[in-house]
Structures are given as C-alpha cells and as structure tokens.
Amino acid sequence: MTIQRLHVEKRFSEVAISGNLVHLAGQLATDLSLDIKGQTQQTLDIIDQFLADAGTDKAHIMSVTIYLKDIEKDYAAFNELWDTWVSDIEALPRTCVEAKMYKPEVLVEMTVVAVKP
C-alpha cells in the first residue's frame, strides 16, 4: 500500500494519506501572538484546508486530539470556537488534554485522523 504525503517539510509531513485514511500532523496557529480564540480559529482553518487538500472534510473526521497549554484557563474559550466549527455535523470523537508545548507561545495544537468519502 502506498503512502502519499502532502505539505512535506524537512522533518515531517503535515498530511499522510494511505488508502482512504488521512492523518494530519499536530496543527497550530501561524500567528502565535494571538490569544486562545485567535490561535484556535487559525488552527481550525488550517485543519479545514489540509483536509480539503487530502480530499476530505471535517464531517469525515474519525478522531481529534486537542492539546491545550492551560486547560483550566482556556478550555471554555476553546470550546466556544469548537462548538461553532462542529455545529453543522455530528459530534466528533475527541480527546482534550493539557500539555507542555514546544514553544511557550503555543496555546493549542490538534492532531486529526479522518477518512476520505
């Protein structure tokens, strides 16, 4: 079985596709000066774009892992944007945890597993 990789960087690929299975690497905002809402919105927009590049969309997500730098402080604000993003589809399986990020400015990162329709 072949693996197609999209948005290949020096150390990783943003997207890997095998058959109908799509994996997105950890996605995060490009503007780390933004607050949790700004970073969350940018991250969701990037996920939408990468899923489209892979031939799928958020309605075909199998799971999402969400990493928040400060879950106590940012969980409610994150969920405001999440709830809007998923309002037109059935609830997605997700895990949300607090994690130490690779840079102090990163407030949210998400990994996604989806399928192609």
ChimeraX attribute file (.defattr): number of C-alpha atoms within 10 A of each C-alpha:
attribute: neighborCount
match mode: 1-to-1
recipient: residues
	/A:1	5
	/A:2	7
	/A:3	11
	/A:4	13
	/A:5	16
	/A:6	16
	/A:7	11
	/A:8	11
	/A:9	8
	/A:10	5
	/A:11	5
	/A:12	12
	/A:13	15
	/A:14	17
	/A:15	21
	/A:16	19
	/A:17	20
	/A:18	14
	/A:19	11
	/A:20	12
	/A:21	17
	/A:22	25
	/A:23	23
	/A:24	21
	/A:25	16
	/A:26	18
	/A:27	21
	/A:28	23
	/A:29	21
	/A:30	12
	/A:31	13
	/A:32	17
	/A:33	12
	/A:34	16
	/A:35	15
	/A:36	23
	/A:37	19
	/A:38	16
	/A:39	23
	/A:40	26
	/A:41	18
	/A:42	19
	/A:43	21
	/A:44	20
	/A:45	16
	/A:46	16
	/A:47	23
	/A:48	16
	/A:49	14
	/A:50	21
	/A:51	24
	/A:52	13
	/A:53	13
	/A:54	23
	/A:55	14
	/A:56	20
	/A:57	18
	/A:58	20
	/A:59	16
	/A:60	17
	/A:61	21
	/A:62	16
	/A:63	15
	/A:64	18
	/A:65	16
	/A:66	20
	/A:67	22
	/A:68	24
	/A:69	22
	/A:70	15
	/A:71	17
	/A:72	9
	/A:73	11
	/A:74	17
	/A:75	16
	/A:76	12
	/A:77	14
	/A:78	21
	/A:79	13
	/A:80	12
	/A:81	17
	/A:82	15
	/A:83	11
	/A:84	9
	/A:85	15
	/A:86	13
	/A:87	10
	/A:88	10
	/A:89	10
	/A:90	9
	/A:91	11
	/A:92	14
	/A:93	10
	/A:94	14
	/A:95	11
	/A:96	13
	/A:97	12
	/A:98	16
	/A:99	15
	/A:100	12
	/A:101	14
	/A:102	7
	/A:103	9
	/A:104	9
	/A:105	14
	/A:106	22
	/A:107	28
	/A:108	27
	/A:109	21
	/A:110	21
	/A:111	18
	/A:112	21
	/A:113	20
	/A:114	22
	/A:115	21
	/A:116	18
	/A:117	10
